[in-house]
Amino acid sequence: MNKMIMLFFLVMFVIGTDTFLISPLIPTLQSLFDVPTETAGWMMGAYTLGSAVFALIAGPLSDGWDRKKVLLTGLTCFAVSTGLCGFAVNFWTMCLFRFLAGVSAAFTAPQVWAAIPTLFPPAKISKVLGVAYAGLAVSQALGVPIGSLLAADNWSLPFWTIGLFSLLLAVAVYFFVPGMRPHQQQGAKPSIVRRYVPLLTSGRARGIFLAYFFVHLGSSAAFAFLGKWMTDRFALTIEEAGYVIIFLGLGNLVGSLCSPYVIQALNPFRTLAAGMLLVIAAYIALPHVSSVSIVKGTTFIIFAILGILFPLMVGLLNGLNPTIRGTISSLATSTMNAATTFGAWTAGMLYAAFNGYSAVGIFTGVCLACSLFVFISSGVVSTQAKKAEAKSDPVA
């Protein structure tokens, strides 16, 4: 049992590391492939584009297959495509291999979330889900900086290392994860499109997903060119930029661990409103800080707050319709990755057009403000706050 918990943690760790690895490598790859700044973001966006498109079909399709086989196949393809990134000879081959890695991740990650309720008793499910989510946070705190250190010797080493490690994880999945055959269903199975109808026809659901898109659009734009900005502004090496990102990941980890306590103390509405306003101010101020130490502190605060807010947002999404949480998860993953794709592309254009990170910070602030407005106008946050207050009030 403990072996499977650690295995799921490591699977999410390598997927998280691979997702964000490109950010500190953009200056090196941009110079190597002779790519203009306005298009360099697609080396990150290609991965999330592949994940965004195929997440929409991966979740519903895999519901009818043996999840172990899907996990094993997806992880093996992920290992191969990520390893091939280290052999890219130009911008377009890098984008192709990153796209394929994103497609593989779209089939791999949902199997972890779906396998946990299947393989573990109800009393352990929340704990194991927390451990798996921690894998993503730790990937930012340790995985990306370690990749940056490896890239100091050879830019290909991080991709080869992640590919080899993922292949070893696939072997571990083969031996330690039991088969998870789908339950036999009577009658015709609903089509993929029909499974999304309850969400597409609900104005409340559309509003929450739009708000979720905006928050990822802004935060992804800011993250995509954080490494390049630090290199340009403070003349940091790849290793030094990786050290700064450690604080980002630590902030995310601390925030995610504190999230339930903060939400309980403030209620969902106050947590979301106060957190978003603080992050908006921090992102707008970040391009104007005068030292790397202040950058470390600011990014720690930003991602600690985001670590508090994201579990709250996911909870709001899952509360839309408890009977189709798998479909909601697929759509949320696709929304997040679509936002990351457009965020990286937009950040590249803004960085090039305005010769710096200030425009990216403003764009991020505007996106987060739009997200907060949509969340509040949808009414879902205030509803959750009233429910929380009713539970805490013995008279109610």
Protein Blocks (a to p, Z undefined) as FASTA:
>chain_A
ZZmmmmmmmmmmmmmmmmmmmmmmmmmmmmmnopafklmmmmmmmmmmmmmmmmmmmmmm
mmmpcfklmmmmmmmmmmmmmmmmmmpcbfklmmmmmmmmmmmmmmmmmmmmmmmmmmpc
fklmmmmmmmmmmmmmmmmmmmmmmmmmmmmmomklmmmmmmmmmmmmmmmmmmmmccdd
ddddehjdddfklmmmmmmmpmklmmmmmmmmmmmmmmmmmmmmmmmmmmmmnopafklm
mmmmmmmmmmmmmmmmmmmmmmmmnommlmmmmmmmmmmmmmmmmmmpcbfklmmmmmmm
mmmmmmmmmmmmmmmmmmmommlmmmmmmmmmmmmmmmmmmmmmmmmmmmmmnopaklmm
mmmmmmmmmmmmmmmmnommmmmmmmmmmmmmmkZZ
